[in-house]
Amino acid sequence: MDKMWYLKRINIFKDISQSELENIEHIAIHKFLKKKDLIYLPGDRNDKVFLLKEGRVKISRLSEDGREMTMVILEPGEIFGESALYSEKEHRSTMAEALDDALVCTIYKNEFESLLKRNPDLSLRVTRAIGRKRREVESRLEDMVFRNVPSRLAHLLINLSKKYGKEKNAGVLLDVDLTHLEIANLIGSTRETTTTQLNNLKRQGLISIQNRQIYITDQGGLKDLADIYE
């Protein structure tokens, strides 16, 4: 499909002029990725900014003992690799992986910085997008410190319901494809422990799992477990 069509659907490019979109089209590199393809790894040069057009991308960090912690899962229209714009580090400290077949747009740091200088409104949108992502990551890190695994899992499911929830069959379907390992990486646990905790939630009547899809059947009980009070 036409590159311009995709660019218009990137969140930060909302209301940008047609002429500037054409400039972006000329500097942007478009690449199709297969599920599980790596986009960058720790140690790679920190000289590009990425825009997600289709599919989902996982940003994660590896601990010293090699364990993976998922920091954020990105949806189409989002920016990532933005540390190239504000960090003085020459190399990446995180990794990015396609969770689905994906389409990604790459723009080199110097070209993206020139784009921001010409468009103050775009610069503001990028700053806000970075801020939202940083708050999400900080919230996840706080969970690791202050919540136990059952509470972290319940908190994650509630947050997923806000983003991906669809009311169905007297419950809320989490319309997102996550394996037990991916859920474990999101809450800083192991796959085995996460599977055990999901089964515990089923026994408590808080969720059900049908055809590998999670339904929240008792939101109130799940919020109590997550210590969420509204």
N, C-alpha and C positions, 0 to 999 in steps of 0.2 A: 504494500500500500504506500501511497505517496508520503515522503518524509515529512512534508509540511503538515499533513493531517495529524501525525503523531506529535510533532512539536507543539501544536496548538493545544494538546491535551496534557502537557506537562504543567503541573500546578503553578510553578513560579513564572511561567510565560503567559499567564492570563492577562489579557488586555494589552500585550506588547504589540507594537506596530507591525504591519505586514512587511515593511522594508527591513526591520530589525530581524524578524523571523527568517527572512531570506538570507540575511547575513549569518545567522546562526546555522542555517542549513548548510552553508558553505564550509563552516569550520567544524561541524559535528561529524563524528565517525559513528556509523550505525552498525551494530553487530548483533546477529542472532546467536543465542546460547542454548545449549541443551541442559536439561535438568541435571544438577550436580556439577555443572561446569564451574570452575573457579575464575573469578573476575580479577581479584588480586589477593596476594598473600602478605603476611608480615615480612618486612624486608624489601618489598617492592618499592620502586620510586614513587614518591608522593607528589606527582606532577600532573594529575588528571582529575577532573570532576566527571561524575557519571549521572545520567538521568535514566530512570527506569520507565520504559514505554509499555512493555507487556510482561506478564508473569510476576513472580515474587522473588525477592533477593534477601538473603540472610546475612546480617553483619554480625560477626562473632570475634571472640578473643580467646587465645589459648593460654592456659595457665602454665606455670613452670613444669608441672608434671604431665602436661600434654592434654589435659581435660579442656573441653570446649564449653564456653559460656556464650549463649546467644544474647546479643545486646538488643537487637531490634530486627523485626521482619518488615520489609518495605513492600508497598503496593505500587501499582502503576501510577505514574505522575510524580513520584518522589525523587529527590536529589540524594546522592550519597557520594562518599569519597571526598566530602567537602573540607576535610582537614587540610587538603592541599591549599585552601584559600586562607586559613587562619593559623595554621601550625608552622613553626619554623623547622620541624623535623623533616628531613629529606626522605625518610623511608616510612612505609606504613607500619602500624603496630596492630592492625586488625586484619581480618580476612573477609572477603565477600564471595558468596556462593549462590548460584541460581537454584532456587527451590523448585521451579518449574521451567519448562522451555520459556525463554525470555528474550526480549528485545531491549538492548541497552544502547544509549547514546553517550559517546565519550567526547569531552571537550578538554583540550589542554589548558593547564592553569593560566598561562599568560594570556591566552585568548579569552578565557572566561573572565579574568580580571579586567580586561579592556571592555568587555561587554557590560560589566557592572558599573564601570566608570561612566559609560555613556547613558546608563539607565538607572538613576537613583531609586526609582520605585522598585525595579527588579532587585537591586541591592537590599532593599528593605525586606522584600519577600524572602530572599535567600536567608537573611539574618533570622527572620521569624521561623522559617522551616528548620534551620539548624537549632534554634532554641527549643522548638517543640520536641525534636528528636532527643536533644540532650536531657530534657525533663523526663522523657520516657525511660531513657537509660538510667538516670539517677534514681528514679522510682524503683526500677528493677534491682539496682544495687542495694537500695534501702531494704527491699524485701529480703535479700540474701542475709542481711545483718540482723534484722529485727523479727523475722517471721520463721517459724519452723516449716518443714516441707509440706505438711497438709495445708497450712495456712497459705503458703506461697502458691500452691496448686489451685486452691479455691480462688485466691485473688486473681491469678492468671485467667481462670475460666470466666470470672466476672468481667474482666477487661476485654477478653475475646468476644464475649456476648455483646458488649457495647459496639464493637467494631464489625463483627461478622454475624451477630445474632439475627435469626429469623424465627418469628413465632410459628410454631407448627406442632400439631398434635398435643395441645395443652402443655407445651413446653417451649423451650428456646433452642433451636438447632444452631450449632456453631458451624457455619458454612465456610469452613477453612480446613484444608487438608494438612494435618500435622501428624507425624508419627509419634510414638511414645518417646523415641529418642529425641526428637525435636522439642517436644514438650519438656523433657528432662533438661535439655540444654537451656531452655528459657527460664527454668526455675532453679538452676544450679544443683541438680540432683543426678542420680543415675537412672538409666532406663528401667532397671529392675525395681528400684524403689518407686519410681513414678507409676509403673504398672500396678504395683501393690496399692498405692494410694488411690489410683483411679478405681480399682476394685472396691476399696473401702468406701469411697463416695457412692458407688453403685449400691452397696449393701445398706448404706444409710438412707437411700432413696433420694439423694441429692441430684444424681445424674443417671442417665441410661446411655448405653452404647449400642447402636444398631447399624449394621453394615459399616463398621469402623467410623461412624459419625457420632459425635457426642451431643446429647440433648441435656440441657439443664432442666430438671423437673421440679426443683425446689430452690428458687433464687434466694428466698429469705434465709433458708438454712445454709446455703453456700456463703452468703454475706456474713452470717454469724460466725462461720468457721474462719472466714478471712478477716474478721474484726472490721468490717465495713459498716459504718452507721450513717444513715442519710436522714 
